[in-house]
Amino acid sequence: MPTASSLPNVLFADRQIMVRLTSIGSVPRWLGFAGAVMLAAGGTAAGALPYQQTAERADLVGMGMALAYAGLTLLVVAWWRLGTTEATARSLQITLGLWAAPLMIAPPMFSRDVYSYLAQGKMFAQGMDVYLYGPSTLGGPLAAEVPGIWQHTPAPYGPLFLAVAALVTTVTGTHVIAGVFGMRLVAMLGVAMLAFTVPVLARRLGVSPGQALWLGVLNPLVLTHLVAGAHNDSLMLGLLAAGLAAVVSRRAGAAGPVIGVALVTMAALVKAPAALVLPFCALLWALKIQQGRAKQPAAPTRWAFLAYLRNMPWPLLPFLRTAPLTVLSAAATAIVVHAVAGTGYGWIAALDTPAVVHNWMSLSTDAGAITAHLLDAIGSGLAHHAVPFWRGVGLAAAVGYGLLMWVRARVLGPVYAIGLGLLALVLLGPVVHPWYLLWGIVLVAAGAPSAADSPVRRWVAIGSAALSLLLIPTGASATVGQVVMAVLGGVLMLVLSAAVVLWWLPSWEDDAEEPAYRDRARVPA
C-alpha cells in the first residue's frame, strides 16, 4: 500500500503510463488498427467473396462498401500521420503486425487473383501443365471461383510459386476458404520477410530504417493488396529484399553475395520481373569488393591503365568478376528449383498472359485505346494495331529509362536506381495494378535519400495513399451505387479523421507533455 511519502511517485508513474498511451505515436497506431478492423468487417459483405456468398450477401454490399472505405480512409490517414513521427523500426514492426491482424482473417479483397492461385496450384499438384492449359481444364469448386477472363489462360508464374501453391492445395484440398487462408499465410511470410530485411538493407545503405519501413512495408498498398489481397508479389518482394540485404551484408562474408543472388533468383522464379535486379546484384557485389580493397594498401603495378581502372568510381574490374559469378549462381539456382519442382520452362512463353487485360491505369494502353478510337472515327483499318504499337513504345521507353538508371547506378545507388527503373517499367508497361508499383516502392524506400533530400519519397508516399483508394474491395467492376456508398463512407471518415488530427491529437500531445514536465520538477531526485 502506498504511503503518503510515496504517493507523488505513484501518481507520477500513473501519469507516465497515460503519456505513453496517448502519445503522438500511439494514437495513429490505434486509429490505424480501428481502420483495419472496419475494413475487414466491411469486406465480409463487400469483399471478393466466393460467388455463392456474394449472391447471399448482395443486399449488404452497399453498407459493407461504406464501412470498408471508411476503414480504409482511416487507415491511410493514420499511416500518413505516423509518417510525421520519428517512430523506430521496432515500433513500426509492431504496428504492422497490429494492422495486418484483422486483414489476415478477412475475406479476400480488391482482387480475385487468389482463386486463380489455388486453381493453378491444384492443377500443378495433379500433374497438369499449367503453362499450357487454364483453370477451366481443372473444373470443380476452385476453378469455379476464377474470373471468366482467366479461365482459359496459362499461368505466368514461376515454378517456385506454383510449387508453393500446390503445397497449400495439397493440405486444404478443394476447400475454398481454407485455401484462401493458406495462400494468405504465404503472403504474410513475404510481408514478414520485408518487415525484417528492409530495415537491414536500409541501414546498410545509409537510410533511416524507420523511414524505409514506414514507406515500403507499412504502406497501405502492402496492407490492402499483399495482405488482404494475398498476392504472390508479397513472396517475390520478400525474397528480393532478403537477397539484396544478403548481398550488401558484411556479416555474411564472402558467401553473402552468392546467397543473395540465389534468393533474388528465387524471387524471379515466383514472378519474372525480379530477374531485372540480378545485374544490380552484380554491381552491389562489385562495390562491396571495391570497398574492401579501398581499406587495404594498393599493390604496386607498372601498368598505368590498370591503376586507372582500379581507381575508377564505377567498379569495372570487380564487376568483370562478379557478373559471371552472378550468372552462374543464378543459373545454378534456377536449374535446381526447376528440377525439384519438376516443371519445364514453359512459363517464360506465358509471361504475356497479364496483357490480356486492357487496363485503364496503363499509360501506353490508354494511348493505344485513344488512338484506336480516333482511327476508327476516320475509317482507318489500322485501329487494331494501335494498342500493340503504343505498348511497344511504352516498353521501349521503360527499357531506355532502365539503361539510364544502370548508367547512373553508381551515383544514385544501385538499389535506388533499380527501384526507379521498376517504377518506370510498371507505369509504362502494358498492364498496371496498384500492387505492381510495390516492386519499385520497396526498393525506393530502402535506397532513396532521406525525405529532406529526396522529393521522390514524398511523391511515392502521396501516390501510395491515392492508389490505395482506387480499387473497390469486391475485386470486380463497381456499380454506380457501390461507388456512391464508397465515396460517402470515405468522405465521412475523412472529415472525422481531420477533426482528430487537427484538433484532438495536438491537444492530447500538449496535455501529455506539460503535466509530465511539472511532475518531473516536483519529484525529488
Secondary structure, DSSP 8 states (H G I E B T S, - for coil): ---TTTHHHHHHHHHHHHHHHTSTTHHHHHHHHHHHHHHHHHHHHHSS--HHHHHHTGGGHHHHHHHHHHHHHHHHHHHHHHTTS---HHHHHHHHHHHHHHHHTS---S--HHHHHHHHHHHHHTT--TTT--GGGT-HHHHHTS-GGGTT----S-HHHHHHHHHHHHHHTT-HHHHHHHHHHHHHHHHHHHHHHHHHHHHHTT--HHHHHHHHTS-HHIIIIIISS--THHHHHHHHHHHHHHHH-STTTTHHHHHHHHHHHHHHTTSGGGGGGHHHHHHHHHHHHHHHHHTS-----S-HHHHHHHT-SS-HHHHHHHHHHHHHHHHHHHHHHHHHHT--SGGGTTTTGGGGS--TT-HHHHHHHHHHHHHHHTT-TTGGGHHHHHHHHHHHHHHHHHHHHHHTHHHH-HHHHHHHHHHHHHHHSS---GGGGHHHHHHHHHHS--TTT-HHHHHHHHHHHHHTTTS-TTSS---HHHHHHHHHHHHHHHHHHHHIIIIIHHHHHHHHHHHHHHHHHHS--
